[in-house]
Amino acid sequence: MNQDQIDRLLSETQETAERLNKLNQFMASDIFPTLPREDKDLLYSQQRVMSEYVQILGKRLERANVQFRHAE
């Protein structure tokens, strides 16, 4: 993997992790419990998929010998 690819992968990982953090913050807010059940279920699914995606991106970075830690 060349440096340009690593930079793009790192940027994508950081952006996705930031979005996941914002989603987690929203889900911990007072608004989240007031949502309809279907919306909450969709957000839970989104959270799981985003978490898995960040983990996959992190593993790819590890394979490129780049450290990334997602602050949860």
N, C-alpha and C positions, 0 to 999 in steps of 0.2 A: 504494500500500500504506500503510495507516495504522499508527500507532505500535504498537497492540496486535498487529497481524499481524506486524510486524517483530520485536517482542519474543518472540512465540511461535516464529517461524522461527529466531531466534537461539538460543533455548532448545533447540529441537529439534536444531539443528546442533551445539551444544555437547554435549548429551547423547549424540548419536550418535557424535560424534568421541571422546568419553571411552570409550564402549563399544568402539569400534574400537581405541583405544589399549590397552585391557585385553585384547582379543582378540590383538592383535599381541604383547603381552607374554607371553601364554600360549603363543602359537605359537613364541616364542623360548625357552621354558622347557625344562627337561630332560624334562618329562612328555610334551610333544607328540610327540616321535619314537617314544614307546612305544605310541601309540594305533594301533588297527587302521587299515589303509589307507583304508577307506571313510569312517571318521570324519575322518581328516586331509583327504581330498578334499572332504568337506562343509564343513569349516572353511575350507579354501582358497577355496571358492566363496562362503561367507559373507563372508570378508574382502574379496574382489573386489567383491561387491555393496555392502557397507557403504562401501567406499572410493568407489565411484561415486556412491552416495547422498549422502555428505558433499560430494563435488564439486558435485553438482547443487544441494544446499542452499546451498553457498557461492556459486554463480553467481546464485542467486535473491537472496541478500543483496547481492551486488555490484550487481545491477540496482536494489536499493533504496538504493544508496549507503552500505552498511554493510560495514565491513571485517571479515573473519574469516580467521584463519590457523590451519590444523589442524597442530598439532605432532605429527610422526610419530616 
